[in-house]
Amino acid sequence: MNDLASSTHETPAERHAARRAALACMVTLAVVLGIGRFAFTPLLPLMLHGSSFGQPQIDIQHGGWLASFNYAGYFVGAVTCAALRVEPARMVRAGLVATVLLTLAMGVTSQFWVWAVVRFVAGAVSAWTFVFVSQWGLRRLAELGAHGWSGVIYAGPGVGIVGTGLLVSAAGGYGATVGWIGFGLIAAALTIMVWSVFGTVTDRTPGGAAPATDGATTAAHASQRSSAGQLSPATRPAHRADAFWLILLYGVPGFGYIVTATFLPVIARHALPGSSWPDLFWPMFGAALIVGALLAARLPVHWDNRMLLAGCYVLQAAGIALGIVWPTAGGFSLGSILIGLPFTAITLFAMREARHLRGDKAAGLMGYATAAYGVGQIVGPLVAAPIAEHTGSFSPALWLAAGALLLGAAGLVIVARMPRGRGRMPDCGCN
């Protein structure tokens, strides 16, 4: 049954409360992910060329290092969420304040290793805040019987990406320093707007959320709904081989998309010198992410998650390839859309599959899968930046990323055609 059906009997007061909670969570994710994590992408070209205040240049390899420090922080944050015992609303507020301060710090210093530490901590904060705002928001919507608003929550990262991309396009001439400080002030203003929302509902349980990212909590709730004739996820047999393949193959898109996601404005500016189009491709990616987040939550939960994942991998591979073989405004535009559409869906389907295998005990498997994805994100820029610097082109690294996604898709199709649990694998520790 469609999630929206659960909200048909809401009172006006409940609808108002649900809308307020969902929008506050959306704004929070726009701040901690759209600004805290992904503002780096449109600002990187400005950092590479210095700023009006004399900020020293960094080369593309150091830019890759900064990206990987952030992804490493996100990885650490994701796998340590289960150890945190903090009220979700309190953690959300702390994450918003930390994001504001860390974003401002990027604009008031010029030391590379300070930047590296800031980006690492910002990654961890964004992971923690994501998980806890998911826990708070989805529980609040459940209390109000308004599950249909959950898609709005996970449009937040896309909203932030669109906003940061358009602002850099409009005001990029002021340089990276002004950009970081400006985004920090915007984050502060948005934090003030939603601050009171996270103080109006008493948290009755401590934190300790499952280490899940990018829609994992949504997936866990969505996968609890079983269609006619289906077993509940909690009653499904757990197979070590299936869990092993999920962990291994879920790491592929972390590596596959991140090269383009990190360097897209740089790649586009190199291919289209003097054009105004390169500043728009990143917002296009964010807009597609919003659409994908809303559409993926509406797909039937009984569809095979592994085949859905394979389709998403192929879409992203096609988007990456388009930017190589058709390096025009049209090619980059369509490529950005194809990469952005499945971005959130990939995590949604992977976490549904974890629920399918482990039911209510899926937290460990979700954590290991998230860790694999995080490793892919860390490795991607570290591989791509030296290749680009050595060859003078991002094309070899992009082909490598597209090839990895296609191999991952093929692996998923093969696994999906095998009987569940076929083959013996060592215990992955995700029971």
For each residue, the residues with C-beta under 8 A, 3 or more apart:
1: 5 6 225
2: 5 148 298
3: 6 7 147 148 150 151 222 297
4: 7 8 148
5: 1 2 8 148
6: 1 3 145 146 147 148
7: 3 4 10 15 18 145 146 147 148 149
8: 4 5
9: 145
10: 7 14 15 18 144 145 146
11: 14 15
12: 15 16
13: 16 17
14: 10 11 17 18 144 145 146
15: 7 10 11 12 18 19 146
16: 12 13 19 20
17: 13 14 20 21 140 144
18: 7 10 14 15 21 22 140 141 144 146 149
19: 15 16 22 23 149
20: 16 17 23 24 197
21: 17 18 24 25 137 140 141 144 149 197 201
22: 18 19 25 26 137 141 146 149 150 152 153
23: 19 20 26 27 152 194
24: 20 21 27 28 137 194 197 198
25: 21 22 28 29 133 134 136 137 152 153 156
26: 22 23 29 30 152 153 155 156 159
27: 23 24 30 31 156 190 193 194
28: 24 25 31 32 92 95 96 129 133 156 194
29: 25 26 32 33 34 130 133 153 154 156 157 159 160
30: 26 27 33 34 35 156 157 159 160 163 190
31: 27 28 34 35 36 96 99 100 160 187 190 191
32: 28 29 35 36 37 95 96 99 125 126 129 130 133
33: 29 30 36 37 38 126 130 156 157 160
34: 29 30 31 37 38 39 156 157 158 159 160 161 162 163 164 286
35: 30 31 32 38 39 99 103 160 164 183 186 187
36: 31 32 33 39 99 102 103 122 125 126 187
37: 32 33 34 40 70 74 122 123 126
38: 33 34 35 41 157 160 161 164 261
39: 34 35 36 42 43 103 160 164 179 180 183
40: 37 43 44 66 67 70 119 262
41: 38 44 165 261 262 263 264 265 282
42: 39 45 164 165 168 169 172 265 279 282
43: 39 40 46 47 168 176 179 180
44: 40 41 47 48 63 262 263 265 266
45: 42 48 49 172 265 266 269
46: 43 49 51 168 172 175 176 179
47: 43 44 50 51 55 57 58 63 176
48: 44 45 57 58 59 60 63 266
49: 45 46 57
50: 47 54 55 56 57 175 176
51: 46 47 54 55 174 175 176 177 178
52: 174 175 177 178
53: 175 177 178
54: 50 51
55: 47 50 51 110 175 176 177
56: 50 110
57: 47 48 49 50
58: 47 48 62 63 66 112
59: 48 62 63 389
60: 48 63 64 263 266 385 388 389
61: 64 65 385 386 389
62: 58 59 65 66 112
63: 44 47 48 58 59 60 66 67 262 263 266 381 385
64: 60 61 67 68 262 381 382 384 385 386
65: 61 62 68 69 116 381 382 385
66: 40 58 62 63 69 70 112 115 116 119
67: 40 63 64 70 71 119 258 262 381
68: 64 65 71 72 377 378 379 380 381 382
69: 65 66 72 73 116 117 119 120 123
70: 37 40 66 67 73 74 119 120 122 123
71: 67 68 74 75 123 258 374 377 378 380 381
72: 68 69 75 76 120 123 374 378
73: 69 70 76 77 119 120 121 122 123 124 125 126 127
74: 37 70 71 77 78 123 124 126 127 213 374 377
75: 71 72 78 79 123 127 371 374 375 377 378
76: 72 73 79 80 120 123 124 127
77: 73 74 80 81 123 124 125 126 127 128
78: 74 75 81 127 131 211 212 213 367 370 371 374
79: 75 76 82 211 367 370 371 374
80: 76 77 83 84 124 128 211
81: 77 78 84 127 128 131 132 207 208 209 210 211 212
82: 79 208 209 210 211 363 367
83: 80 208
84: 80 81 91 128 132 207 208 209
85: 206 207 208
86: 90 91 94 132 206 207
87: 90 91 203 206 207
88: 91 92 132 133 135 136 139 203 207 209
89: 92 93 136 198 199 201 203
90: 86 87 93 94 203
91: 84 86 87 88 94 95 128 129 132 207
92: 28 88 89 95 96 129 132 133 136 198
93: 89 90 96 97 195 198 199
94: 86 90 91 97 98 129
95: 28 32 91 92 98 99 125 126 128 129 132 133
96: 28 31 32 92 93 99 100 129 187 191 194 195
97: 93 94 100 101 191
98: 94 95 101 102 121 122 125
99: 31 32 35 36 95 96 102 103 122 125 126 129 187 191
100: 31 96 97 103 104 184 187 188 191
101: 97 98 104 105 184
102: 36 98 99 105 106 118 121 122 125
103: 35 36 39 99 100 106 107 122 180 183 184 187
104: 100 101 107 108 180 181 184 185
105: 101 102 108 109 114 118
106: 102 103 109 115 118 119 180 184
107: 103 104 176 177 178 179 180 181 184
108: 104 105 181
109: 105 106 114 115 118
110: 55 56
111: 114 115
112: 58 62 66 115 116
113: 116 117
114: 105 109 111 117 118
115: 66 106 109 111 112 118 119
116: 65 66 69 112 113 119 120
117: 69 113 114 120 121
118: 102 105 106 109 114 115 121 122
119: 40 66 67 69 70 73 106 115 116 122 123
120: 69 70 72 73 76 116 117 123 124
121: 73 98 102 117 118 124 125
122: 36 37 70 73 98 99 102 103 118 119 125 126
123: 37 69 70 71 72 73 74 75 76 77 119 120 126 127
124: 73 74 76 77 80 120 121 127 128
125: 32 36 73 77 95 98 99 102 121 122 128 129
126: 32 33 36 37 73 74 77 95 99 122 123 129 130
127: 73 74 75 76 77 78 81 123 124 130 131 213
128: 77 80 81 84 91 95 124 125 131 132
129: 28 32 91 92 94 95 96 99 125 126 132 133
130: 29 32 33 126 127 133 134 213 214
131: 78 81 127 128 134 135 209 210 211 212 213 216 217
132: 81 84 86 88 91 92 95 128 129 135 136 207 209
133: 25 28 29 32 88 92 95 129 130 136 137 153
134: 25 130 131 137 138 153 209 212 216 217 218
135: 88 131 132 138 139 207 209 217
136: 25 88 89 92 132 133 139 140 198 201 203
137: 21 22 24 25 133 134 140 141 150 153
138: 134 135 141 142 150 153 217 218 221
139: 88 135 136 142 143
140: 17 18 21 136 137 143 144 201
141: 18 21 22 137 138 144 146 147 149 150
142: 138 139 145 147 221
143: 139 140
144: 10 14 17 18 21 140 141
145: 6 7 9 10 14 142
146: 6 7 10 14 15 18 22 141 149
147: 3 6 7 141 142 150 221
148: 2 3 4 5 6 7 151
149: 7 18 19 21 22 141 146 152 153
150: 3 22 137 138 141 147 153 154 218 221 297
151: 3 148 154 155 293 294 297 298
152: 22 23 25 26 149 155
153: 22 25 26 29 133 134 137 138 149 150 156 218
154: 29 150 151 157 215 218 293 297 344
155: 26 151 152 158 159 289 290 293 294
156: 25 26 27 28 29 30 33 34 153 159 160
157: 29 30 33 34 38 154 160 161 214 286 289 344
158: 34 155 161 162 286 287 288 289 290 293 340 344
159: 26 29 30 34 155 156 162 163 286 290
160: 29 30 31 33 34 35 38 39 156 157 163 164 286
161: 34 38 157 158 164 165 282 283 285 286 289
162: 34 158 159 165 166 283 286 287 290
163: 30 34 159 160 166 167 286
164: 34 35 38 39 42 160 161 167 168 183 282
165: 41 42 161 162 168 169 279 280 282 283 285 286
166: 162 163 169 170 280 283
167: 163 164 170 171 179 182 183 186
168: 42 43 46 164 165 171 172 179 279
169: 42 165 166 172 276 279 280 283
170: 166 167
171: 167 168 174 178 179 182
172: 42 45 46 168 169 175 179 279
173:
174: 51 52 171 178 179 182
175: 46 50 51 52 53 55 172 178 179
176: 43 46 47 50 51 55 107 179 180
177: 51 52 53 55 107 180 181
178: 51 52 53 107 171 174 175 181 182
179: 39 43 46 107 167 168 171 172 174 175 176 182 183
180: 39 43 103 104 106 107 176 177 183 184
181: 104 107 108 177 178 184 185
182: 167 171 174 178 179 185 186
183: 35 39 103 164 167 179 180 186 187
184: 100 101 103 104 106 107 180 181 187 188
185: 104 181 182 188 189
186: 35 167 182 183 189 190
187: 31 35 36 96 99 100 103 183 184 190 191
188: 100 184 185 191 192
189: 185 186 192 193
190: 27 30 31 186 187 193 194
191: 31 96 97 99 100 187 188 194 195
192: 188 189 195
193: 27 189 190
194: 23 24 27 28 96 190 191 197 198
195: 93 96 191 192 198 199
196: 199 200
197: 20 21 24 194 200
198: 24 89 92 93 136 194 195 201
199: 89 93 195 196
200: 196 197
201: 21 89 136 140 198
202:
203: 87 88 89 90 136 206
204:
205:
206: 85 86 87 203
207: 81 84 85 86 87 88 91 132 135
208: 81 82 83 84 85
209: 81 82 84 88 131 132 134 135 212 217
210: 81 82 131 216 217 220 362 363 366 367
211: 78 79 80 81 82 131 363 366 367 370 371
212: 78 81 131 134 209 216 217 219 220 351 363 366 367 370
213: 74 78 127 130 131 216 347 370 373
214: 130 157 343 344 346 347
215: 154 218 219 293 296 344 347 348 351
216: 131 134 210 212 213 219 220 347 351 366 370
217: 131 134 135 138 209 210 212 220 221
218: 134 138 150 153 154 215 221 222 297 348 351
219: 212 215 216 222 223 347 348 349 350 351 352 354 355
220: 210 212 216 217 223 224 351 355 362 366
221: 138 142 147 150 217 218 224
222: 3 218 219 225 297 301 348 352
223: 219 220 233 301 351 352 355 356
224: 220 221 232 233 355
225: 1 222 301
226: 230 231 232 233 301 302
227: 230 300 301 302
228:
229:
230: 226 227 302
231: 226 235 236
232: 224 226 235 236 359
233: 223 224 226 236 355 356 358 359 360 362
234: 359 360
235: 231 232 359
236: 231 232 233 356 357 359
237: 420 421
238: 243 357 358 359 361 431
239: 242 243 357 420 421
240: 243 244 421 424 425 426 427 428
241: 244 245 421 422 423 424 425
242: 239 245 246 357 415 420 421
243: 238 239 240 246 247 354 357 358 365 368 425 428 430
244: 240 241 247 248 425 426 428
245: 241 242 248 249 411 415
246: 242 243 249 250 350 353 354 357 365 369
247: 243 244 250 251 365 368 369 372 428 430
248: 244 245 251 372 411
249: 245 246 252 309 408 411 412 415
250: 246 247 253 254 309 350 369 372 373
251: 247 248 254 255 372 373 375 376
252: 249 255 256 313 376 404 405 407 408 411
253: 250 256 257 312 313 316 346 373 376 405 408
254: 250 251 257 258 372 373 374 375 376 377 380
255: 251 252 258 259 376 377 379 380 383 401 404
256: 252 253 259 313 316 317 320 376 380 401 402 404 405 408
257: 253 254 260 261 316 320 339 343 401 405
258: 67 71 254 255 261 262 376 377 380 381 401
259: 255 256 262 263 320 380 381 383 384 394 397 398 400 401
260: 257 263 264 267 319 320 323 335 339 398 401
261: 38 41 257 258 264 285 339
262: 40 41 44 63 64 67 258 259 380 381 384
263: 41 44 60 63 259 260 266 267 381 384 388 394
264: 41 260 261 267 268 281 282 285 323 332 336
265: 41 42 44 45 268 269 278 279 281 282
266: 44 45 48 60 63 263 269 270 394
267: 260 263 264 270 271 323 394 398
268: 264 265 271 272 277 278 281 323 332
269: 45 265 266 272 273 278
270: 266 267 273 394
271: 267 268 323 327 328 332
272: 268 269 275 277 278 327 328 329 332
273: 269 270
274:
275: 272 278 329
276: 169 279 280
277: 268 272 280 281 329 332 333
278: 265 268 269 272 275 281 332
279: 42 165 168 169 172 265 276 282 283
280: 165 166 169 276 277 283 284 333
281: 264 265 268 277 278 284 285 332 333 335 336
282: 41 42 161 164 165 264 265 279 285 286 336
283: 161 162 165 166 169 279 280 286 287
284: 280 281 287 288 333 336 337 340
285: 161 165 261 264 281 282 288 289 336 337 339 340 343
286: 34 157 158 159 160 161 162 163 165 282 283 289 290 340
287: 158 162 283 284 290 291 337 340
288: 158 284 285 291 292 336 337 338 339 340 341 343
289: 155 157 158 161 285 286 292 293 340 341 343 344
290: 155 158 159 162 286 287 293 294
291: 287 288 294 295 341
292: 288 289 295 296 340 341 342 343 344 345
293: 151 154 155 158 215 289 290 296 297 344 345
294: 151 155 290 291 297 298
295: 291 292 298 299 341 345
296: 215 292 293 299 342 344 345 348 349
297: 3 150 151 154 218 222 293 294 348
298: 2 151 294 295
299: 295 296 303 308
300: 227 303
301: 222 223 225 226 227 352
302: 226 227 230
303: 299 300 307 308
304: 307 308 416
305: 308 309 349 350 352 353 356
306: 309 310 353 412 413 415 416
307: 303 304 310 311 412 413 416
308: 299 303 304 305 311 312 345 349
309: 249 250 305 306 312 313 346 349 350 353 409 412
310: 306 307 313 314 408 409 410 412 413 416
311: 307 308 314 315 342 409
312: 253 308 309 315 316 342 345 346 349
313: 252 253 256 309 310 316 317 342 346 405 406 408 409 412
314: 310 311 317 318 405 406 409
315: 311 312 318 319 338 339 341 342
316: 253 256 257 312 313 319 320 338 339 342 343 346 405
317: 256 313 314 320 321 402 403 405 406 409
318: 314 315 321 322 335 338
319: 260 315 316 322 323 334 335 336 337 338 339 340
320: 256 257 259 260 316 317 323 324 335 339 398 401 402 405
321: 317 318 324 325 335 398 399 402
322: 318 319 325 326 331 332 334 335 338
323: 260 264 267 268 271 319 320 326 327 331 332 335 398
324: 320 321 327 395 398 399 402
325: 321 322 331
326: 322 323 330 331 335
327: 271 272 323 324 331 332
328: 271 272 331 332
329: 272 275 277 332 333
330: 326 333 334
331: 322 323 325 326 327 328 334 335
332: 264 268 271 272 277 278 281 322 323 327 328 329 335 336
333: 277 280 281 284 329 330 336 337
334: 319 322 330 331 337 338
335: 260 281 318 319 320 321 322 323 326 331 332 338 339
336: 264 281 282 284 285 288 319 332 333 339 340
337: 284 285 287 288 319 333 334 340 341
338: 288 315 316 318 319 322 334 335 341 342
339: 257 260 261 285 288 315 316 319 320 335 336 342 343
340: 158 284 285 286 287 288 289 292 319 336 337 343
341: 288 289 291 292 295 315 337 338 345
342: 292 296 311 312 313 315 316 338 339 345 346
343: 214 257 285 288 289 292 316 339 340 346
344: 154 157 158 214 215 289 292 293 296 347 348
345: 292 293 295 296 308 312 341 342 348 349
346: 214 253 309 312 313 316 342 343 349 350
347: 213 214 215 216 219 344 350 351 373
348: 215 218 219 222 296 297 344 345 351 352
349: 219 296 305 308 309 312 345 346 352 353
350: 219 246 250 305 309 346 347 353 354 369 373
351: 212 215 216 218 219 220 223 347 348 354 355 362 366 369
352: 219 222 223 301 305 348 349 355 356
353: 246 305 306 309 349 350 356 357
354: 219 243 246 350 351 357 358 362 365 366 369
355: 219 220 223 224 233 351 352 358 359 362
356: 223 233 236 305 352 353
357: 236 238 239 242 243 246 353 354 362 365
358: 233 238 243 354 355 361 362 364 365 430 431
359: 232 233 234 235 236 238 355 362
360: 233 234
361: 238 358 364 431
362: 210 220 233 351 354 355 357 358 359 365 366
363: 82 210 211 212 366 367
364: 358 361 367 368 429 430 431
365: 243 246 247 354 357 358 362 368 369 428 430
366: 210 211 212 216 220 351 354 362 363 369 370
367: 78 79 82 210 211 212 363 364 370 371 430
368: 243 247 364 365 371 372 428 429 430
369: 246 247 250 350 351 354 365 366 372 373
370: 78 79 211 212 213 216 366 367 373 374
371: 75 78 79 211 367 368 374 375
372: 247 248 250 251 254 368 369 375 376
373: 213 250 251 253 254 347 350 369 370 376 377
374: 71 72 74 75 78 79 254 370 371 377 378
375: 75 251 254 371 372 378 379
376: 251 252 253 254 255 256 258 372 373 379 380
377: 68 71 74 75 254 255 258 373 374 380
378: 68 71 72 75 374 375 381 382
379: 68 255 375 376 382 383
380: 68 71 254 255 256 258 259 262 376 377 383 384 401
381: 63 64 65 67 68 71 258 259 262 263 378 384 385
382: 64 65 68 378 379 385 386
383: 255 259 379 380 386 387 397 400
384: 64 259 262 263 380 381 387 388 394 397 398 400 401
385: 60 61 63 64 65 381 382 388 389
386: 61 64 382 383 389 390
387: 383 384 390 391 394 396 397 400
388: 60 263 384 385 391 392 393 394 396 397
389: 59 60 61 385 386 392
390: 386 387
391: 387 388 395 396
392: 388 389
393: 388 396
394: 259 263 266 267 270 384 387 388 397 398
395: 324 391 398 399
396: 387 388 391 393 399 400
397: 259 383 384 387 388 394 400 401
398: 259 260 267 320 321 323 324 384 394 395 401 402
399: 321 324 395 396 402 403
400: 259 383 384 387 396 397 403 404
401: 255 256 257 258 259 260 320 380 384 397 398 404 405
402: 256 317 320 321 324 398 399 405 406
403: 317 399 400 406 407
404: 252 255 256 400 401 407 408
405: 252 253 256 257 313 314 316 317 320 401 402 408 409
406: 313 314 317 402 403 409 410
407: 252 403 404 410 411
408: 249 252 253 256 310 313 404 405 411 412
409: 309 310 311 313 314 317 405 406 412 413
410: 310 406 407 413 414
411: 245 248 249 252 407 408 414 415
412: 249 306 307 309 310 313 408 409 415 416
413: 306 307 310 409 410 416 417
414: 410 411 417 418
415: 242 245 249 306 411 412 418
416: 304 306 307 310 412 413
417: 413 414
418: 414 415 422 423
419: 422
420: 237 239 242
421: 237 239 240 241 242
422: 241 418 419
423: 241 418
424: 240 241
425: 240 241 243 244 428
426: 240 244
427: 240 431
428: 240 243 244 247 365 368 425
429: 364 368
430: 243 247 358 364 365 367 368
431: 238 358 361 364 427
